[in-house]
């Protein structure tokens, strides 16, 4: 295959990359970025075209869907600050503590300036979210559900704690997102 044919095959997967990234974004907190998911999806599309073997019986688009989904999933796991074990506990509503040895290891392997930069970036993101919420005029309930879901809590657990059903909690979350996006 020539370089031009390869590029054409990669570009032909553009709608699949965009569709899968948008679909995955729906299940993520508001702080997730569509652009980052699309970039990860393109890496999956490139890998798909490079490793595609038509003799295996699958079509290029079918294979691409798997590779794009895997690439986006790998990206999301890479940026997640929690391990899979901790993430499962958060989803179940448990209060989990990081083992002391692991916490100390994290502190000793990471330079202090980098930690400080990340702390300032986190504060900046929170301040931006506060300003956006103020501009969008979110009610306290909308704001609480949005913040808790962004922190990784599942809508089922949030709904239970607020005494509302998961479907109502989901409706409120989606309306809060709509208001935030309109204010941005």
ZIURCOR-V447782 format. One record per backbone hydrogen bond with DSSP energy under -1.0 kcal/mol. NH is the residue of the N-H (numbers start at 1). CO is the residue of the C=O. Records with the same first field share a line. If there is no record, write none. Layout:
BEGIN
NH: CO ; CO
END
This chain:
BEGIN
6: 2
7: 3
8: 4
9: 5
10: 6
11: 7
12: 8
13: 10
14: 11
17: 13
18: 14
19: 15
20: 16
21: 17
22: 18
23: 19
24: 20
25: 21
26: 22
28: 25
32: 29
37: 33
38: 34
39: 35
40: 36
41: 37
42: 38
43: 39
44: 40
45: 41
46: 42
47: 43
48: 44
49: 45
50: 46
51: 47
56: 53
57: 54
63: 59
64: 60
65: 61
66: 62
67: 63
68: 64
69: 65
70: 66
71: 67
72: 68
73: 69
74: 70
75: 71
76: 72
77: 73
78: 74
79: 75
80: 76
87: 83
88: 84
89: 85
90: 86
91: 87
92: 88
93: 90
94: 89
103: 99
104: 100
105: 101
106: 102
107: 103
108: 104
109: 105
115: 111
116: 112
117: 113
118: 114
119: 115
120: 116
121: 117
122: 118
123: 119
124: 120
125: 121
126: 122
127: 123
128: 124
129: 125
130: 126
131: 127
132: 128
133: 129
134: 130
135: 131
136: 132
138: 133
143: 139
144: 140
145: 141
146: 142
147: 143
148: 144
149: 145
150: 146
151: 147
152: 149
153: 148
158: 154
159: 155
160: 156
161: 157
162: 158
164: 159
169: 165
170: 166
171: 167
172: 168
173: 169
174: 170
175: 171
176: 172
177: 173
178: 174
179: 175
180: 176
181: 177
182: 178
183: 179
184: 180
END
